[in-house]
Amino acid sequence: MKGRRRAAVYLDRDGTLVVERHYLSDPDDLHLVPGAGSALEALKRGGYALVVVTNQSGIARGLYTEADYEAVARRFEAMLADVGVELDGSYHCPHHPDVTGPCACRKPSTGMYLQAAMDLDLDPERSWYVGDKTTDVLPALELRGRGILVRTGYGAEHEAGVPDGVAVVDDVAAAARHILAAGGRR
C-alpha cells in the first residue's frame, strides 16, 4: 500500500537492552542484556524500525552531563554495530519534573515517540512499546500500539502494576519472539 508508514519497536535502553546501572554515565559500565543483540537483529530482519526512547533524569539532577550521556550512547551504538545492528533512531529526555518542570518528552508522555514517528515516518498504532517499567509501556495504550514489559531491570518490580493488554515476558529476546509471532496482526 503506497504511503503506509512503517511499524517500529520502541525500546527503553536501561534495564531493557542494557544491564541496569543506577544513573549510567560511564561507557565502561555498559553491558548488553544477554540476547539483546540477536533480538534486535531479528526484529530488524522482521521489518521493524528500531527506536530507543530513554528517560535520562540524571542530566537534570546534575549527576552526569549531556556529554556523558552521549559517550554512553556512542558506546551503546558501537556495541550494537559489533553484532550487526543499527538503530533507526535514538531519543532521550534529559528532564525531571522536580528539577526542570513538566515536559512533553519524559515517559510516560508521548513526545519522544511522536517525534520519532514524524522524523522516521513511523506508525505508532502499528508499533510495539517495550521496557522494564510501567512508564515505558503506558505510551502504547495512549498511542494505540502494543506494549510489552520485560522482567529485566526493574520489570519484576513493575509487573503487578501492568495495565490490561500489556504482555509480560522475561527479557528482550522473549519480547522479540512475541512481536515476530504476532506479526502485523492487531
C-alpha positions in Angstrom: 0.0 0.0 0.0 1.5 3.3 -1.1 2.2 5.8 1.7 1.9 3.2 4.5 4.1 4.2 7.4 6.5 1.7 9.0 5.9 -0.2 12.2 8.5 0.3 14.9 9.6 -1.3 18.1 10.2 1.5 20.6 12.6 0.2 23.2 13.7 1.5 26.6 17.5 1.3 27.0 18.5 0.9 30.6 17.2 -2.3 32.1 15.7 -3.4 28.8 18.6 -3.5 26.3 21.5 -2.9 28.7 22.1 -4.1 32.2 20.5 -1.7 34.7 23.1 0.6 36.4 21.8 3.4 38.6 22.3 6.6 36.6 24.5 5.0 33.9 27.1 7.7 33.0 30.3 5.7 32.2 30.7 3.8 28.9 32.8 1.2 30.7 29.7 0.3 32.9 27.7 -0.5 29.8 26.8 -4.2 29.2 24.1 -5.5 26.8 21.4 -7.7 28.4 22.1 -11.3 27.2 20.3 -11.9 23.9 19.7 -8.2 23.2 21.8 -8.0 20.1 20.2 -11.1 18.4 16.7 -9.9 19.4 17.3 -6.5 17.8 18.8 -8.2 14.7 15.7 -10.5 14.4 13.3 -7.5 14.8 15.2 -5.6 12.1 15.0 -8.6 9.8 11.3 -8.7 10.5 11.0 -5.3 9.0 10.6 -3.2 12.2 12.3 0.2 12.7 14.2 0.1 15.9 14.0 3.2 18.1 15.4 3.7 21.6 13.5 6.1 23.9 15.0 6.7 27.3 14.5 9.0 30.2 17.8 10.4 31.5 16.8 12.4 34.6 20.4 12.2 35.9 21.2 15.0 33.5 18.6 17.3 35.1 19.7 16.2 38.5 23.3 17.1 37.8 24.5 13.6 38.3 26.1 13.5 34.8 26.2 15.7 31.8 24.8 15.6 28.3 28.3 14.8 27.1 28.4 11.8 29.5 25.1 10.6 28.1 26.4 11.0 24.5 29.5 9.0 25.4 27.4 6.1 26.7 25.1 6.4 23.7 28.1 6.2 21.3 29.4 3.1 23.1 26.0 1.5 23.0 25.6 2.1 19.3 29.1 0.7 18.7 28.3 -2.4 20.7 25.2 -2.9 18.6 27.2 -2.4 15.4 29.6 -5.1 16.6 26.6 -7.5 16.4 25.3 -6.2 13.1 22.5 -3.9 14.4 21.9 -0.3 13.5 19.2 1.7 15.3 16.8 3.8 13.2 16.7 6.4 15.9 17.5 7.2 19.5 15.7 9.8 21.6 16.3 10.8 25.2 14.6 13.1 27.8 17.1 14.9 30.0 14.4 16.4 32.2 12.9 15.7 35.6 9.7 17.4 36.7 11.1 18.2 40.2 14.1 20.0 38.7 13.1 21.3 35.2 9.3 21.3 35.5 6.9 19.2 33.3 7.9 18.4 29.7 6.2 16.6 26.8 9.1 14.1 26.3 9.5 12.4 29.7 7.9 8.9 29.6 5.1 8.1 30.0 4.4 11.2 27.9 4.4 10.5 24.2 6.7 13.3 23.0 9.7 11.2 22.1 7.5 8.6 20.4 5.6 11.2 18.3 8.9 12.9 17.4 10.4 9.6 16.2 7.2 8.9 14.2 7.4 12.2 12.5 11.2 12.0 11.9 11.2 8.4 10.7 7.8 8.1 9.1 6.5 5.5 11.6 3.0 4.4 12.5 2.6 4.5 16.3 -0.6 2.4 16.1 1.2 -0.5 14.3 4.2 -0.3 16.7 5.3 -2.0 19.8 6.5 -0.4 23.1 9.0 -2.4 25.1 10.5 -1.6 28.5 11.2 -2.6 32.1 8.9 0.0 33.7 5.2 0.7 33.5 6.1 4.2 32.2 7.7 2.5 29.2 4.6 0.7 28.2 1.9 3.2 29.0 2.5 5.1 25.8 1.3 2.0 23.9 -2.1 2.5 25.4 -2.3 6.2 24.5 -0.9 5.7 21.0 -3.0 2.6 20.4 0.0 0.4 19.9 1.0 -2.8 21.8 3.1 -2.9 25.0 5.5 -5.5 26.4 7.0 -5.3 29.9 10.3 -7.2 30.3 11.2 -8.6 33.7 14.9 -7.5 33.4 16.0 -4.2 35.1 13.1 -3.0 37.2 10.5 -5.1 35.3 9.9 -7.7 38.0 9.0 -4.9 40.4 6.6 -3.3 38.0 4.9 -6.5 36.8 2.0 -6.2 39.3 1.0 -2.8 38.0 1.0 -3.5 34.3 -2.3 -2.5 32.7 -4.6 -5.0 30.9 -3.5 -5.7 27.4 0.2 -5.4 28.1 2.2 -8.6 27.7 4.9 -9.5 30.3 7.9 -11.6 29.2 11.3 -12.5 30.7 13.6 -10.3 28.6 14.0 -8.5 25.3 14.7 -11.8 23.5 11.3 -13.1 24.6 9.8 -9.8 23.6 11.2 -10.1 20.1 9.8 -13.6 19.8 6.4 -12.4 20.9 6.5 -9.5 18.4 7.6 -11.6 15.5 5.0 -14.3 16.3 2.2 -11.7 16.4 3.5 -10.0 13.2 1.3 -7.3 11.9 -1.9 -8.7 13.4 -3.9 -6.4 15.7 
